[in-house]
Amino acid sequence: MKTISQIAKETGQTTFVIRYLIEREKILPYRKGLMKLDKNQEALIHKILYFEGKLIYLTFESKIND
């Protein structure tokens, strides 16, 4: 589960863009305070940003270098 700020950092967007997307698509976060999103909701946000042309590439975290 990730917060809106973590998703914004990953995608290079502002938190306002991510919050607007959550409201527009009627995505229900798990918490209202920090608004934590699960992996399916996160994938949906990435997919929408990609098809809107706001996201060109995505960097995934890896544990290979640990």
N, CA, C and O atoms as a Tripos MOL2 file, in Angstrom:
@<TRIPOS>MOLECULE
protein
  264   263    66     0     0
PROTEIN
NO_CHARGES

@<TRIPOS>ATOM
      1 N           0.8410   -1.1700    0.0000 N.3       1 MET1
      2 CA          0.0000    0.0000    0.0000 C.3       1 MET1
      3 C           0.8920    1.2410    0.0000 C.2       1 MET1
      4 O           1.8690    1.3290    0.7440 O.2       1 MET1
      5 N           0.5330    2.1840   -0.8450 N.am      2 LYS2
      6 CA          1.3190    3.4040   -0.9660 C.3       2 LYS2
      7 C           0.4380    4.6210   -0.7600 C.2       2 LYS2
      8 O          -0.7770    4.5790   -0.9520 O.2       2 LYS2
      9 N           1.0830    5.7000   -0.3650 N.am      3 THR3
     10 CA          0.3640    6.9550   -0.1860 C.3       3 THR3
     11 C           0.3620    7.7300   -1.4970 C.2       3 THR3
     12 O           1.0500    7.3650   -2.4500 O.2       3 THR3
     13 N          -0.4120    8.7930   -1.5310 N.am      4 ILE4
     14 CA         -0.5090    9.6220   -2.7290 C.3       4 ILE4
     15 C           0.8330   10.2750   -3.0360 C.2       4 ILE4
     16 O           1.2130   10.3820   -4.2020 O.2       4 ILE4
     17 N           1.5520   10.7120   -2.0120 N.am      5 SER5
     18 CA          2.8370   11.3620   -2.2500 C.3       5 SER5
     19 C           3.8570   10.3980   -2.8460 C.2       5 SER5
     20 O           4.6730   10.8020   -3.6750 O.2       5 SER5
     21 N           3.8230    9.1340   -2.4390 N.am      6 GLN6
     22 CA          4.7380    8.1450   -3.0180 C.3       6 GLN6
     23 C           4.4170    7.9020   -4.4870 C.2       6 GLN6
     24 O           5.3280    7.7900   -5.3070 O.2       6 GLN6
     25 N           3.1420    7.8190   -4.8250 N.am      7 ILE7
     26 CA          2.7440    7.6240   -6.2210 C.3       7 ILE7
     27 C           3.1090    8.8470   -7.0530 C.2       7 ILE7
     28 O           3.5280    8.7150   -8.2030 O.2       7 ILE7
     29 N           2.9510   10.0360   -6.4760 N.am      8 ALA8
     30 CA          3.3030   11.2610   -7.1910 C.3       8 ALA8
     31 C           4.7990   11.3120   -7.4810 C.2       8 ALA8
     32 O           5.2000   11.7300   -8.5670 O.2       8 ALA8
     33 N           5.6270   10.8960   -6.5320 N.am      9 LYS9
     34 CA          7.0720   10.8650   -6.7550 C.3       9 LYS9
     35 C           7.4430    9.8720   -7.8450 C.2       9 LYS9
     36 O           8.3060   10.1590   -8.6740 O.2       9 LYS9
     37 N           6.8040    8.7130   -7.8530 N.am     10 GLU10
     38 CA          7.0950    7.6890   -8.8600 C.3      10 GLU10
     39 C           6.7470    8.1530  -10.2650 C.2      10 GLU10
     40 O           7.4780    7.8780  -11.2170 O.2      10 GLU10
     41 N           5.6190    8.8650  -10.3910 N.am     11 THR11
     42 CA          5.1250    9.2390  -11.7130 C.3      11 THR11
     43 C           5.6050   10.6010  -12.1760 C.2      11 THR11
     44 O           5.4560   10.9360  -13.3510 O.2      11 THR11
     45 N           6.1780   11.3980  -11.2790 N.am     12 GLY12
     46 CA          6.6410   12.7210  -11.6570 C.3      12 GLY12
     47 C           5.5150   13.7410  -11.7440 C.2      12 GLY12
     48 O           5.6830   14.7970  -12.3550 O.2      12 GLY12
     49 N           4.3890   13.4440  -11.1500 N.am     13 GLN13
     50 CA          3.2410   14.3510  -11.1290 C.3      13 GLN13
     51 C           3.1330   14.9790   -9.7480 C.2      13 GLN13
     52 O           3.8030   14.5600   -8.8050 O.2      13 GLN13
     53 N           2.2790   15.9890   -9.6450 N.am     14 THR14
     54 CA          2.0430   16.5950   -8.3410 C.3      14 THR14
     55 C           0.9730   15.7990   -7.5950 C.2      14 THR14
     56 O           0.2450   15.0030   -8.1890 O.2      14 THR14
     57 N           0.8930   16.0240   -6.3080 N.am     15 THR15
     58 CA         -0.1210   15.3330   -5.5190 C.3      15 THR15
     59 C          -1.5190   15.8010   -5.8940 C.2      15 THR15
     60 O          -2.4830   15.0480   -5.7520 O.2      15 THR15
     61 N          -1.6410   17.0470   -6.3770 N.am     16 PHE16
     62 CA         -2.9490   17.5570   -6.7840 C.3      16 PHE16
     63 C          -3.4940   16.8020   -7.9910 C.2      16 PHE16
     64 O          -4.6970   16.5520   -8.0770 O.2      16 PHE16
     65 N          -2.6180   16.4380   -8.9210 N.am     17 VAL17
     66 CA         -3.0290   15.6640  -10.0990 C.3      17 VAL17
     67 C          -3.5180   14.2900   -9.6740 C.2      17 VAL17
     68 O          -4.5360   13.8110  -10.1750 O.2      17 VAL17
     69 N          -2.8060   13.6530   -8.7570 N.am     18 ILE18
     70 CA         -3.1920   12.3190   -8.2940 C.3      18 ILE18
     71 C          -4.5110   12.3890   -7.5150 C.2      18 ILE18
     72 O          -5.3780   11.5350   -7.6950 O.2      18 ILE18
     73 N          -4.6660   13.3910   -6.6590 N.am     19 ARG19
     74 CA         -5.9190   13.5400   -5.9050 C.3      19 ARG19
     75 C          -7.0940   13.7980   -6.8410 C.2      19 ARG19
     76 O          -8.1800   13.2540   -6.6390 O.2      19 ARG19
     77 N          -6.8830   14.6270   -7.8650 N.am     20 TYR20
     78 CA         -7.9420   14.9030   -8.8350 C.3      20 TYR20
     79 C          -8.3450   13.6250   -9.5670 C.2      20 TYR20
     80 O          -9.5290   13.3820   -9.8020 O.2      20 TYR20
     81 N          -7.3550   12.8120   -9.9250 N.am     21 LEU21
     82 CA         -7.6150   11.5580  -10.6110 C.3      21 LEU21
     83 C          -8.4130   10.6040   -9.7250 C.2      21 LEU21
     84 O          -9.3130    9.9150  -10.2040 O.2      21 LEU21
     85 N          -8.0840   10.5650   -8.4350 N.am     22 ILE22
     86 CA         -8.8020    9.7060   -7.4970 C.3      22 ILE22
     87 C         -10.2600   10.1410   -7.3890 C.2      22 ILE22
     88 O         -11.1630    9.3040   -7.3720 O.2      22 ILE22
     89 N         -10.4860   11.4460   -7.3150 N.am     23 GLU23
     90 CA        -11.8580   11.9520   -7.2320 C.3      23 GLU23
     91 C         -12.6170   11.7210   -8.5340 C.2      23 GLU23
     92 O         -13.7840   11.3310   -8.5100 O.2      23 GLU23
     93 N         -11.9660   11.9590   -9.6630 N.am     24 ARG24
     94 CA        -12.6240   11.8230  -10.9620 C.3      24 ARG24
     95 C         -13.0100   10.3840  -11.2590 C.2      24 ARG24
     96 O         -14.0900   10.1320  -11.7910 O.2      24 ARG24
     97 N         -12.1470    9.4410  -10.9240 N.am     25 GLU25
     98 CA        -12.4070    8.0270  -11.1970 C.3      25 GLU25
     99 C         -13.1510    7.3330  -10.0650 C.2      25 GLU25
    100 O         -13.4460    6.1410  -10.1530 O.2      25 GLU25
    101 N         -13.4550    8.0690   -9.0070 N.am     26 LYS26
    102 CA        -14.1990    7.5520   -7.8490 C.3      26 LYS26
    103 C         -13.5120    6.3500   -7.2000 C.2      26 LYS26
    104 O         -14.1480    5.3460   -6.8780 O.2      26 LYS26
    105 N         -12.2020    6.4810   -7.0200 N.am     27 ILE27
    106 CA        -11.4160    5.4560   -6.3460 C.3      27 ILE27
    107 C         -11.5240    5.7130   -4.8450 C.2      27 ILE27
    108 O         -11.3060    6.8360   -4.3880 O.2      27 ILE27
    109 N         -11.8560    4.6850   -4.0860 N.am     28 LEU28
    110 CA        -12.0040    4.8220   -2.6410 C.3      28 LEU28
    111 C         -10.7320    4.3570   -1.9430 C.2      28 LEU28
    112 O         -10.4350    3.1630   -1.9440 O.2      28 LEU28
    113 N          -9.9670    5.2850   -1.3430 N.am     29 PRO29
    114 CA         -8.7570    4.8910   -0.6090 C.3      29 PRO29
    115 C          -9.1250    4.1940    0.6960 C.2      29 PRO29
    116 O         -10.2650    4.2710    1.1540 O.2      29 PRO29
    117 N          -8.1460    3.5110    1.2890 N.am     30 TYR30
    118 CA         -8.3870    2.7810    2.5260 C.3      30 TYR30
    119 C          -8.4730    3.7020    3.7310 C.2      30 TYR30
    120 O          -9.2630    3.4560    4.6420 O.2      30 TYR30
    121 N          -7.6760    4.7540    3.7500 N.am     31 ARG31
    122 CA         -7.7210    5.7070    4.8480 C.3      31 ARG31
    123 C          -7.9950    7.0870    4.2910 C.2      31 ARG31
    124 O          -7.5470    7.4240    3.1950 O.2      31 ARG31
    125 N          -8.7220    7.8730    5.0340 N.am     32 LYS32
    126 CA         -8.9800    9.2420    4.6000 C.3      32 LYS32
    127 C          -7.8390   10.1780    4.9760 C.2      32 LYS32
    128 O          -7.6270   11.1750    4.2850 O.2      32 LYS32
    129 N          -7.0990    9.9000    6.0390 N.am     33 GLY33
    130 CA         -6.0170   10.7790    6.4760 C.3      33 GLY33
    131 C          -4.8620   10.8070    5.4960 C.2      33 GLY33
    132 O          -4.5800   11.8390    4.8870 O.2      33 GLY33
    133 N          -4.1940    9.6720    5.3450 N.am     34 LEU34
    134 CA         -3.0560    9.5770    4.4360 C.3      34 LEU34
    135 C          -3.4500    9.0520    3.0630 C.2      34 LEU34
    136 O          -2.6280    9.0720    2.1470 O.2      34 LEU34
    137 N          -4.6620    8.5890    2.8960 N.am     35 MET35
    138 CA         -5.1570    8.0350    1.6390 C.3      35 MET35
    139 C          -4.2210    6.9580    1.0870 C.2      35 MET35
    140 O          -3.5420    7.1700    0.0830 O.2      35 MET35
    141 N          -4.1950    5.8380    1.7320 N.am     36 LYS36
    142 CA         -3.3800    4.7200    1.2550 C.3      36 LYS36
    143 C          -4.1330    3.9570    0.1770 C.2      36 LYS36
    144 O          -5.3330    3.7110    0.2980 O.2      36 LYS36
    145 N          -3.4200    3.5880   -0.8740 N.am     37 LEU37
    146 CA         -4.0000    2.8730   -2.0060 C.3      37 LEU37
    147 C          -3.3370    1.5160   -2.1440 C.2      37 LEU37
    148 O          -2.1320    1.3890   -1.9250 O.2      37 LEU37
    149 N          -4.1090    0.5000   -2.5030 N.am     38 ASP38
    150 CA         -3.5220   -0.8260   -2.6880 C.3      38 ASP38
    151 C          -2.9270   -0.9360   -4.0940 C.2      38 ASP38
    152 O          -2.9690    0.0180   -4.8710 O.2      38 ASP38
    153 N          -2.3720   -2.1110   -4.4120 N.am     39 LYS39
    154 CA         -1.6620   -2.2920   -5.6830 C.3      39 LYS39
    155 C          -2.5830   -2.1790   -6.8930 C.2      39 LYS39
    156 O          -2.1720   -1.6580   -7.9300 O.2      39 LYS39
    157 N          -3.8150   -2.6540   -6.7790 N.am     40 ASN40
    158 CA         -4.7480   -2.5600   -7.9040 C.3      40 ASN40
    159 C          -5.1340   -1.1190   -8.1910 C.2      40 ASN40
    160 O          -5.2060   -0.7080   -9.3490 O.2      40 ASN40
    161 N          -5.3800   -0.3570   -7.1420 N.am     41 GLN41
    162 CA         -5.7170    1.0520   -7.3210 C.3      41 GLN41
    163 C          -4.5260    1.8230   -7.8810 C.2      41 GLN41
    164 O          -4.6890    2.7030   -8.7260 O.2      41 GLN41
    165 N          -3.3420    1.4890   -7.4100 N.am     42 GLU42
    166 CA         -2.1190    2.1230   -7.9060 C.3      42 GLU42
    167 C          -1.9120    1.8180   -9.3850 C.2      42 GLU42
    168 O          -1.5510    2.7030  -10.1600 O.2      42 GLU42
    169 N          -2.1390    0.5770   -9.7710 N.am     43 ALA43
    170 CA         -1.9980    0.1890  -11.1770 C.3      43 ALA43
    171 C          -3.0130    0.9180  -12.0470 C.2      43 ALA43
    172 O          -2.7010    1.3000  -13.1750 O.2      43 ALA43
    173 N          -4.2120    1.1110  -11.5390 N.am     44 LEU44
    174 CA         -5.2310    1.8510  -12.2800 C.3      44 LEU44
    175 C          -4.8070    3.2980  -12.4900 C.2      44 LEU44
    176 O          -5.0030    3.8430  -13.5760 O.2      44 LEU44
    177 N          -4.2370    3.9220  -11.4850 N.am     45 ILE45
    178 CA         -3.7590    5.3020  -11.6130 C.3      45 ILE45
    179 C          -2.6450    5.3860  -12.6390 C.2      45 ILE45
    180 O          -2.6320    6.2970  -13.4670 O.2      45 ILE45
    181 N          -1.6990    4.4370  -12.5960 N.am     46 HIS46
    182 CA         -0.6110    4.4190  -13.5720 C.3      46 HIS46
    183 C          -1.1480    4.2470  -14.9910 C.2      46 HIS46
    184 O          -0.6810    4.9000  -15.9230 O.2      46 HIS46
    185 N          -2.1200    3.3750  -15.1430 N.am     47 LYS47
    186 CA         -2.7150    3.1130  -16.4570 C.3      47 LYS47
    187 C          -3.4080    4.3600  -17.0050 C.2      47 LYS47
    188 O          -3.2480    4.6940  -18.1790 O.2      47 LYS47
    189 N          -4.1700    5.0440  -16.1640 N.am     48 ILE48
    190 CA         -4.8760    6.2580  -16.5940 C.3      48 ILE48
    191 C          -3.8800    7.3430  -16.9730 C.2      48 ILE48
    192 O          -4.0480    8.0060  -17.9960 O.2      48 ILE48
    193 N          -2.8420    7.5310  -16.1580 N.am     49 LEU49
    194 CA         -1.8300    8.5440  -16.4710 C.3      49 LEU49
    195 C          -1.1120    8.2290  -17.7740 C.2      49 LEU49
    196 O          -0.7950    9.1350  -18.5450 O.2      49 LEU49
    197 N          -0.8530    6.9540  -18.0230 N.am     50 TYR50
    198 CA         -0.1770    6.5570  -19.2540 C.3      50 TYR50
    199 C          -1.0350    6.8670  -20.4840 C.2      50 TYR50
    200 O          -0.5330    7.4120  -21.4670 O.2      50 TYR50
    201 N          -2.3120    6.5280  -20.4330 N.am     51 PHE51
    202 CA         -3.1750    6.7420  -21.5850 C.3      51 PHE51
    203 C          -3.5610    8.2100  -21.7670 C.2      51 PHE51
    204 O          -3.9830    8.5990  -22.8560 O.2      51 PHE51
    205 N          -3.4240    9.0350  -20.7210 N.am     52 GLU52
    206 CA         -3.6370   10.4710  -20.8650 C.3      52 GLU52
    207 C          -2.4000   11.1730  -21.3990 C.2      52 GLU52
    208 O          -2.4600   12.3550  -21.7370 O.2      52 GLU52
    209 N          -1.2890   10.4720  -21.4790 N.am     53 GLY53
    210 CA         -0.0550   11.0470  -22.0020 C.3      53 GLY53
    211 C           0.7570   11.7910  -20.9620 C.2      53 GLY53
    212 O           1.7030   12.4960  -21.3130 O.2      53 GLY53
    213 N           0.4150   11.6540  -19.7050 N.am     54 LYS54
    214 CA          1.1460   12.3180  -18.6350 C.3      54 LYS54
    215 C           2.2880   11.4750  -18.1050 C.2      54 LYS54
    216 O           3.1310   11.9660  -17.3550 O.2      54 LYS54
    217 N           2.3190   10.2280  -18.4840 N.am     55 LEU55
    218 CA          3.3180    9.2960  -17.9860 C.3      55 LEU55
    219 C           3.9590    8.6070  -19.1810 C.2      55 LEU55
    220 O           3.2810    7.9310  -19.9540 O.2      55 LEU55
    221 N           5.2600    8.7810  -19.3280 N.am     56 ILE56
    222 CA          5.9610    8.1780  -20.4550 C.3      56 ILE56
    223 C           6.6000    6.8560  -20.0420 C.2      56 ILE56
    224 O           6.5160    5.8690  -20.7730 O.2      56 ILE56
    225 N           7.2290    6.8360  -18.8890 N.am     57 TYR57
    226 CA          7.8440    5.6110  -18.3910 C.3      57 TYR57
    227 C           7.6640    5.5420  -16.8830 C.2      57 TYR57
    228 O           7.3280    6.5350  -16.2370 O.2      57 TYR57
    229 N           7.8900    4.3600  -16.3360 N.am     58 LEU58
    230 CA          7.7120    4.1310  -14.9140 C.3      58 LEU58
    231 C           8.9030    3.3290  -14.3990 C.2      58 LEU58
    232 O           9.3010    2.3290  -14.9950 O.2      58 LEU58
    233 N           9.4520    3.7790  -13.3000 N.am     59 THR59
    234 CA         10.5670    3.0760  -12.6740 C.3      59 THR59
    235 C          10.0300    2.2630  -11.5150 C.2      59 THR59
    236 O           9.3920    2.8040  -10.6130 O.2      59 THR59
    237 N          10.2870    0.9640  -11.5380 N.am     60 PHE60
    238 CA          9.8560    0.0840  -10.4620 C.3      60 PHE60
    239 C          10.9940   -0.1290   -9.4660 C.2      60 PHE60
    240 O          12.1640   -0.1900   -9.8440 O.2      60 PHE60
    241 N          10.6380   -0.2400   -8.2150 N.am     61 GLU61
    242 CA         11.6260   -0.5210   -7.1880 C.3      61 GLU61
    243 C          12.0960   -1.9570   -7.3320 C.2      61 GLU61
    244 O          11.3130   -2.8440   -7.6720 O.2      61 GLU61
    245 N          13.3730   -2.1830   -7.0730 N.am     62 SER62
    246 CA         13.9200   -3.5200   -7.2170 C.3      62 SER62
    247 C          14.7770   -3.8470   -5.9960 C.2      62 SER62
    248 O          15.4170   -2.9740   -5.4090 O.2      62 SER62
    249 N          14.7700   -5.1150   -5.6380 N.am     63 LYS63
    250 CA         15.5970   -5.5510   -4.5170 C.3      63 LYS63
    251 C          16.8380   -6.3130   -5.0080 C.2      63 LYS63
    252 O          17.5190   -6.9630   -4.2150 O.2      63 LYS63
    253 N          17.1260   -6.2360   -6.2900 N.am     64 ILE64
    254 CA         18.2770   -6.9480   -6.8480 C.3      64 ILE64
    255 C          19.5820   -6.4070   -6.2890 C.2      64 ILE64
    256 O          20.5150   -7.1730   -6.0470 O.2      64 ILE64
    257 N          19.6610   -5.1030   -6.0820 N.am     65 ASN65
    258 CA         20.9060   -4.4840   -5.6430 C.3      65 ASN65
    259 C          21.1370   -4.5970   -4.1520 C.2      65 ASN65
    260 O          22.1730   -4.1470   -3.6630 O.2      65 ASN65
    261 N          20.2180   -5.1770   -3.4160 N.am     66 ASP66
    262 CA         20.4110   -5.3140   -1.9600 C.3      66 ASP66
    263 C          21.3460   -6.4310   -1.6330 C.2      66 ASP66
    264 O          21.6180   -6.6840   -0.4590 O.2      66 ASP66
@<TRIPOS>BOND
     1     1     2 1
     2     2     3 1
     3     3     4 2
     4     3     5 am
     5     5     6 1
     6     6     7 1
     7     7     8 2
     8     7     9 am
     9     9    10 1
    10    10    11 1
    11    11    12 2
    12    11    13 am
    13    13    14 1
    14    14    15 1
    15    15    16 2
    16    15    17 am
    17    17    18 1
    18    18    19 1
    19    19    20 2
    20    19    21 am
    21    21    22 1
    22    22    23 1
    23    23    24 2
    24    23    25 am
    25    25    26 1
    26    26    27 1
    27    27    28 2
    28    27    29 am
    29    29    30 1
    30    30    31 1
    31    31    32 2
    32    31    33 am
    33    33    34 1
    34    34    35 1
    35    35    36 2
    36    35    37 am
    37    37    38 1
    38    38    39 1
    39    39    40 2
    40    39    41 am
    41    41    42 1
    42    42    43 1
    43    43    44 2
    44    43    45 am
    45    45    46 1
    46    46    47 1
    47    47    48 2
    48    47    49 am
    49    49    50 1
    50    50    51 1
    51    51    52 2
    52    51    53 am
    53    53    54 1
    54    54    55 1
    55    55    56 2
    56    55    57 am
    57    57    58 1
    58    58    59 1
    59    59    60 2
    60    59    61 am
    61    61    62 1
    62    62    63 1
    63    63    64 2
    64    63    65 am
    65    65    66 1
    66    66    67 1
    67    67    68 2
    68    67    69 am
    69    69    70 1
    70    70    71 1
    71    71    72 2
    72    71    73 am
    73    73    74 1
    74    74    75 1
    75    75    76 2
    76    75    77 am
    77    77    78 1
    78    78    79 1
    79    79    80 2
    80    79    81 am
    81    81    82 1
    82    82    83 1
    83    83    84 2
    84    83    85 am
    85    85    86 1
    86    86    87 1
    87    87    88 2
    88    87    89 am
    89    89    90 1
    90    90    91 1
    91    91    92 2
    92    91    93 am
    93    93    94 1
    94    94    95 1
    95    95    96 2
    96    95    97 am
    97    97    98 1
    98    98    99 1
    99    99   100 2
   100    99   101 am
   101   101   102 1
   102   102   103 1
   103   103   104 2
   104   103   105 am
   105   105   106 1
   106   106   107 1
   107   107   108 2
   108   107   109 am
   109   109   110 1
   110   110   111 1
   111   111   112 2
   112   111   113 am
   113   113   114 1
   114   114   115 1
   115   115   116 2
   116   115   117 am
   117   117   118 1
   118   118   119 1
   119   119   120 2
   120   119   121 am
   121   121   122 1
   122   122   123 1
   123   123   124 2
   124   123   125 am
   125   125   126 1
   126   126   127 1
   127   127   128 2
   128   127   129 am
   129   129   130 1
   130   130   131 1
   131   131   132 2
   132   131   133 am
   133   133   134 1
   134   134   135 1
   135   135   136 2
   136   135   137 am
   137   137   138 1
   138   138   139 1
   139   139   140 2
   140   139   141 am
   141   141   142 1
   142   142   143 1
   143   143   144 2
   144   143   145 am
   145   145   146 1
   146   146   147 1
   147   147   148 2
   148   147   149 am
   149   149   150 1
   150   150   151 1
   151   151   152 2
   152   151   153 am
   153   153   154 1
   154   154   155 1
   155   155   156 2
   156   155   157 am
   157   157   158 1
   158   158   159 1
   159   159   160 2
   160   159   161 am
   161   161   162 1
   162   162   163 1
   163   163   164 2
   164   163   165 am
   165   165   166 1
   166   166   167 1
   167   167   168 2
   168   167   169 am
   169   169   170 1
   170   170   171 1
   171   171   172 2
   172   171   173 am
   173   173   174 1
   174   174   175 1
   175   175   176 2
   176   175   177 am
   177   177   178 1
   178   178   179 1
   179   179   180 2
   180   179   181 am
   181   181   182 1
   182   182   183 1
   183   183   184 2
   184   183   185 am
   185   185   186 1
   186   186   187 1
   187   187   188 2
   188   187   189 am
   189   189   190 1
   190   190   191 1
   191   191   192 2
   192   191   193 am
   193   193   194 1
   194   194   195 1
   195   195   196 2
   196   195   197 am
   197   197   198 1
   198   198   199 1
   199   199   200 2
   200   199   201 am
   201   201   202 1
   202   202   203 1
   203   203   204 2
   204   203   205 am
   205   205   206 1
   206   206   207 1
   207   207   208 2
   208   207   209 am
   209   209   210 1
   210   210   211 1
   211   211   212 2
   212   211   213 am
   213   213   214 1
   214   214   215 1
   215   215   216 2
   216   215   217 am
   217   217   218 1
   218   218   219 1
   219   219   220 2
   220   219   221 am
   221   221   222 1
   222   222   223 1
   223   223   224 2
   224   223   225 am
   225   225   226 1
   226   226   227 1
   227   227   228 2
   228   227   229 am
   229   229   230 1
   230   230   231 1
   231   231   232 2
   232   231   233 am
   233   233   234 1
   234   234   235 1
   235   235   236 2
   236   235   237 am
   237   237   238 1
   238   238   239 1
   239   239   240 2
   240   239   241 am
   241   241   242 1
   242   242   243 1
   243   243   244 2
   244   243   245 am
   245   245   246 1
   246   246   247 1
   247   247   248 2
   248   247   249 am
   249   249   250 1
   250   250   251 1
   251   251   252 2
   252   251   253 am
   253   253   254 1
   254   254   255 1
   255   255   256 2
   256   255   257 am
   257   257   258 1
   258   258   259 1
   259   259   260 2
   260   259   261 am
   261   261   262 1
   262   262   263 1
   263   263   264 2
@<TRIPOS>SUBSTRUCTURE
     1 MET1         2 RESIDUE 1 A MET
     2 LYS2         6 RESIDUE 1 A LYS
     3 THR3        10 RESIDUE 1 A THR
     4 ILE4        14 RESIDUE 1 A ILE
     5 SER5        18 RESIDUE 1 A SER
     6 GLN6        22 RESIDUE 1 A GLN
     7 ILE7        26 RESIDUE 1 A ILE
     8 ALA8        30 RESIDUE 1 A ALA
     9 LYS9        34 RESIDUE 1 A LYS
    10 GLU10       38 RESIDUE 1 A GLU
    11 THR11       42 RESIDUE 1 A THR
    12 GLY12       46 RESIDUE 1 A GLY
    13 GLN13       50 RESIDUE 1 A GLN
    14 THR14       54 RESIDUE 1 A THR
    15 THR15       58 RESIDUE 1 A THR
    16 PHE16       62 RESIDUE 1 A PHE
    17 VAL17       66 RESIDUE 1 A VAL
    18 ILE18       70 RESIDUE 1 A ILE
    19 ARG19       74 RESIDUE 1 A ARG
    20 TYR20       78 RESIDUE 1 A TYR
    21 LEU21       82 RESIDUE 1 A LEU
    22 ILE22       86 RESIDUE 1 A ILE
    23 GLU23       90 RESIDUE 1 A GLU
    24 ARG24       94 RESIDUE 1 A ARG
    25 GLU25       98 RESIDUE 1 A GLU
    26 LYS26      102 RESIDUE 1 A LYS
    27 ILE27      106 RESIDUE 1 A ILE
    28 LEU28      110 RESIDUE 1 A LEU
    29 PRO29      114 RESIDUE 1 A PRO
    30 TYR30      118 RESIDUE 1 A TYR
    31 ARG31      122 RESIDUE 1 A ARG
    32 LYS32      126 RESIDUE 1 A LYS
    33 GLY33      130 RESIDUE 1 A GLY
    34 LEU34      134 RESIDUE 1 A LEU
    35 MET35      138 RESIDUE 1 A MET
    36 LYS36      142 RESIDUE 1 A LYS
    37 LEU37      146 RESIDUE 1 A LEU
    38 ASP38      150 RESIDUE 1 A ASP
    39 LYS39      154 RESIDUE 1 A LYS
    40 ASN40      158 RESIDUE 1 A ASN
    41 GLN41      162 RESIDUE 1 A GLN
    42 GLU42      166 RESIDUE 1 A GLU
    43 ALA43      170 RESIDUE 1 A ALA
    44 LEU44      174 RESIDUE 1 A LEU
    45 ILE45      178 RESIDUE 1 A ILE
    46 HIS46      182 RESIDUE 1 A HIS
    47 LYS47      186 RESIDUE 1 A LYS
    48 ILE48      190 RESIDUE 1 A ILE
    49 LEU49      194 RESIDUE 1 A LEU
    50 TYR50      198 RESIDUE 1 A TYR
    51 PHE51      202 RESIDUE 1 A PHE
    52 GLU52      206 RESIDUE 1 A GLU
    53 GLY53      210 RESIDUE 1 A GLY
    54 LYS54      214 RESIDUE 1 A LYS
    55 LEU55      218 RESIDUE 1 A LEU
    56 ILE56      222 RESIDUE 1 A ILE
    57 TYR57      226 RESIDUE 1 A TYR
    58 LEU58      230 RESIDUE 1 A LEU
    59 THR59      234 RESIDUE 1 A THR
    60 PHE60      238 RESIDUE 1 A PHE
    61 GLU61      242 RESIDUE 1 A GLU
    62 SER62      246 RESIDUE 1 A SER
    63 LYS63      250 RESIDUE 1 A LYS
    64 ILE64      254 RESIDUE 1 A ILE
    65 ASN65      258 RESIDUE 1 A ASN
    66 ASP66      262 RESIDUE 1 A ASP
